[in-house]
């Protein structure tokens, strides 16, 4: 049994590779397939069996257990591995092969023939002649420059004898980067073949030199093996199979994973997509619901559920899940329009309203809750938006205040509210109309953690709804302070201005506070007086709005420490107001 030291190995030579490393001189290397003749060119072969090609300088394989290798003695050995495509390569790069971009050619062959992605590749550069020992003539420098490499890429320096020296490992790293391999995934094992007797060197020993070997092979997976699957690797491989159009292979791998761990949420979610891609939409829906039950935060699963039901012709179910995805995730109107699975929904009036106005209603009457941004530090503004929609009402229906009640209390002291703003708008279509009330609550979180905002109970006259829940993640930051007491805001922050501001304004008037009437078209900035109240000061502006989006320019900007409550409606609907408390 040999007691020689182990070969040099990159750090990523893990259990999925049965062989991976560089074997120096006098060390017994495993059996492996090599090109019969290495010609310092840029020919790269893909092997499916153990027959050696006649000549070439690179070998790829995706056959588990089949080891491929190259032989070197001063030239640069390179090993490549795509863990998702399940493919490995060994490459021989002398200066001539480097000048012909053998490294880039190897990546290109892997991409075209084995589904390799350059961004996933792990690369290892093994022992070769170092820059200080590699004195070269002008033809070598010219050849490397001809590959599009500059002086920095090839490590060009002038040696002690006044001649050029270059670095093959540096040049091949540059070529791998150019081919799309991330620099952080290129590992240089190190070692100068010329200066260390541990290595073979043709330049040092001439024809007496032997050869070192760079060998790599995928681990052999035996059918019926009881070794546990790597969940992350299995899901990654399944997703790669989906991208390549092989949904049955993805399904097979994922079902084996779920037998091992039925609660692997991501595996079940990807399985749902694999079933969808095979046209098995009902089965996909079942798997998607299980995945979402295991992790309600996976909004992408809700999106896929919308796709499953849309393909089944079940518009109501599809819109239900689509709303959940839109309120919890990062998708937008353009994503809805561009997803072919959702094409049948684009003619639905609810989706048409969403594409026009940005809010998707599940039914004719609905209430939706959104938070933006979803992640903020303590002390930075975020906005909770509640939208109450009625898409098919009789013309001139009676207007009712918007009554809101959070069904889950917000922990005391968890946030500092600074703005609430309600807008009311209507539009007619034939003898019916739609109405939309929107309330924006602007606030500063005061405590880090995950906050569940809502659900809200929403009432407009006889219309009753329960919203979804919006989730806000709060990171560390600076506490903005406590703010006004809930009583000063009309019994709490999360109330609609149309519900509570009338009483606050009436109390202001009873204390002798003025109502500042203004012309919404005037641009002259008003300096309205503050009037004392019970524990705070107040002032009120009143106007007939001409614009639902912007306040009249004569109203000053909200100052720090001031709470502002705003109701904006068209002038034909009645007066709008701005109530400020401090």
Secondary structure as UniProt FT lines:
FT   TURN            11..12
FT   TURN            15..16
FT   STRAND          17..23
FT   TURN            25..26
FT   STRAND          44..47
FT   STRAND          58..61
FT   TURN            64..65
FT   STRAND          68..72
FT   STRAND          76..82
FT   TURN            83..86
FT   STRAND          87..93
FT   HELIX           95..99
FT   TURN            100..101
FT   HELIX           102..114
FT   HELIX           118..120
FT   STRAND          122..125
FT   TURN            131..133
FT   STRAND          135..136
FT   HELIX           138..146
FT   TURN            147..148
FT   HELIX           151..154
FT   STRAND          157..158
FT   TURN            160..161
FT   STRAND          164..165
FT   HELIX           168..178
FT   TURN            179..180
FT   HELIX           183..185
FT   STRAND          186..188
FT   TURN            193..195
FT   TURN            197..198
FT   HELIX           202..205
FT   HELIX           206..208
FT   STRAND          212..218
FT   TURN            223..224
FT   HELIX           231..243
FT   TURN            244..245
FT   HELIX           247..260
FT   TURN            262..263
FT   HELIX           265..277
FT   TURN            278..279
FT   HELIX           281..294
FT   TURN            296..297
FT   HELIX           299..311
FT   TURN            312..313
FT   HELIX           315..328
FT   HELIX           333..338
FT   HELIX           340..345
FT   TURN            346..347
FT   HELIX           349..357
FT   STRAND          365..372
FT   STRAND          375..377
FT   TURN            378..379
FT   STRAND          381..394
FT   TURN            395..396
FT   STRAND          403..406
FT   TURN            412..413
FT   STRAND          415..429
FT   TURN            430..431
FT   STRAND          432..445
FT   STRAND          449..453
FT   STRAND          456..460
FT   TURN            461..462
FT   STRAND          463..466
FT   STRAND          470..475
FT   HELIX           486..489
FT   HELIX           497..510
FT   TURN            511..512
FT   STRAND          515..517
FT   TURN            520..521
FT   STRAND          531..532
FT   STRAND          537..543
FT   TURN            553..554
FT   TURN            560..561
FT   STRAND          563..570
FT   HELIX           571..573
FT   STRAND          576..581
//
